[in-house]
Amino acid sequence: MSQQPAENKLWGGRFTGATDPLMDLYNASLPYDKIMYKADLEGTKVYTEGLNKINLLTKEELSEIHRGLKEIEKEWETNTFVEKAGDEDIHTANERRLGEIIGKHIAGKVHTGRSRNDQVATDMRIYVRERLTQLLQFLSEFVKTILKRAEQEIDVLMPGYTHLQRAQPIRWSHWLSMYATYFTEDFKRGKQILQRVNQSPLGSGALAGHPYGIDREFLAQGLGFEAPIGNSLTAVSDRDFVVETLFWSSLFMNHISRFSEDLIIYSTAEFGFIQCADAYSTGSSLMPQKKNPDSLELLRGKSGRVFGSLAGFMMSLKSIPSTYNKDMQEDKEPLFDALTTVEHSILIATGVISTLSINRERMEGALTMDMLATDLADYLVRKGVPFRETHHISGECVRAAEELKLSGIDQLTLEQFKNIDERFNEDVKDVFDFEASVERRTATGGAAKSAVLKQLKNLDSQLN
Ligand code: ARG
């Protein structure tokens, strides 16, 4: 980058010396904030309407400005916008270009009462609103894909785990519904964050407020914001909406990482519950037999990078004095990177879950009788024995079966059961049925078919 005399810069008036070219590079945000070009032009369009409303721009000037803005938008869209040395960021680039198109006399009035401080905060909120809305749309489609699969495969049983040890039988759909529940909460959380993103800083000037009494409610409404932010100092300095969006992204990726980890484990030869489709797997350059679930590993791994963005930006914000400081320019790269990572992750996860195949025999074959030890304890509870006692008795049955080297507790004879506790009866054999075990969990949220179907329906109704 060539050295820039200060008079070429929009803020050049009081500067006489040239800046260090490395400083120009270090200071510039155009390489990454130009993706907000549309939000910036939209902000200027409505802002100039506000200026016209208080007679700081004539009707003719306003229509010239709008003509110029349209042309700039076309240039960005067709990749013909020519960046020039001195274009520090998207705001200065667009304003410089406007002057070239409609003349500096009119273009020079556009920034009356406005500062890049309220401008950038406005652009960021417009941009985040748009991206987040799109992400929530993708997220809702992802959850619906999970729900559809869960409904289709409602009859498949599998082991449920705690500590990664087989615990109790559940439905595969119950597992799917668990993640659908997490992701539906992410969806709802995103909607709530959108409400806080959607507040207008415009008309706050550099910090102290607008000197010409611009109608901030009019500006807010024109840009589709809910209301103006109530304090001009807060308006220009608040980046909580960026932090919240990064937190939202991090938590979503955290959920995705757990979802992926389960599926990676389930796809190992040792488990063999699922197989990732070829479209989302890759081979090994050395071992011909390998098929690796790279999609899932990337979904798991990228959670680290998104959380890094949140932690990094929190650190950038910490302790900076009021109000605008250049540190705040550091909001963009982590945010944009996180939004893109989340977007791609949702789309990949949707592809993975809609194309993976399950192996029902392996899932149900992994169920073992010891997983019904709790059901055996529950059997005696139903006969009036306190649970603490039945837990102990069931444990004795497990131990007896082990000592007798039986394949499971269901292999004990009625006599052997009665030796342990005389309250066991003929009907104890009914306990040893995985389907029956799952079907006993009819309470809200449980593994019974009716309960899972209710969950799916309830989640679906929350996605609109
Ligand atoms: N590029 C700057 C940013 O992203 C715009 C605001 C500049 N404001 C200023 N007072 N230098 O934060």
Boltz pocket constraint, residues with backbone or C-beta under 6 A from the ligand:
constraints:
  - pocket:
      binder: B
      contacts: [[A, 27], [A, 29], [A, 33], [A, 88], [A, 89], [A, 116], [A, 117], [A, 120], [A, 324], [A, 325], [A, 326], [A, 328], [A, 329]]
      max_distance: 6.0
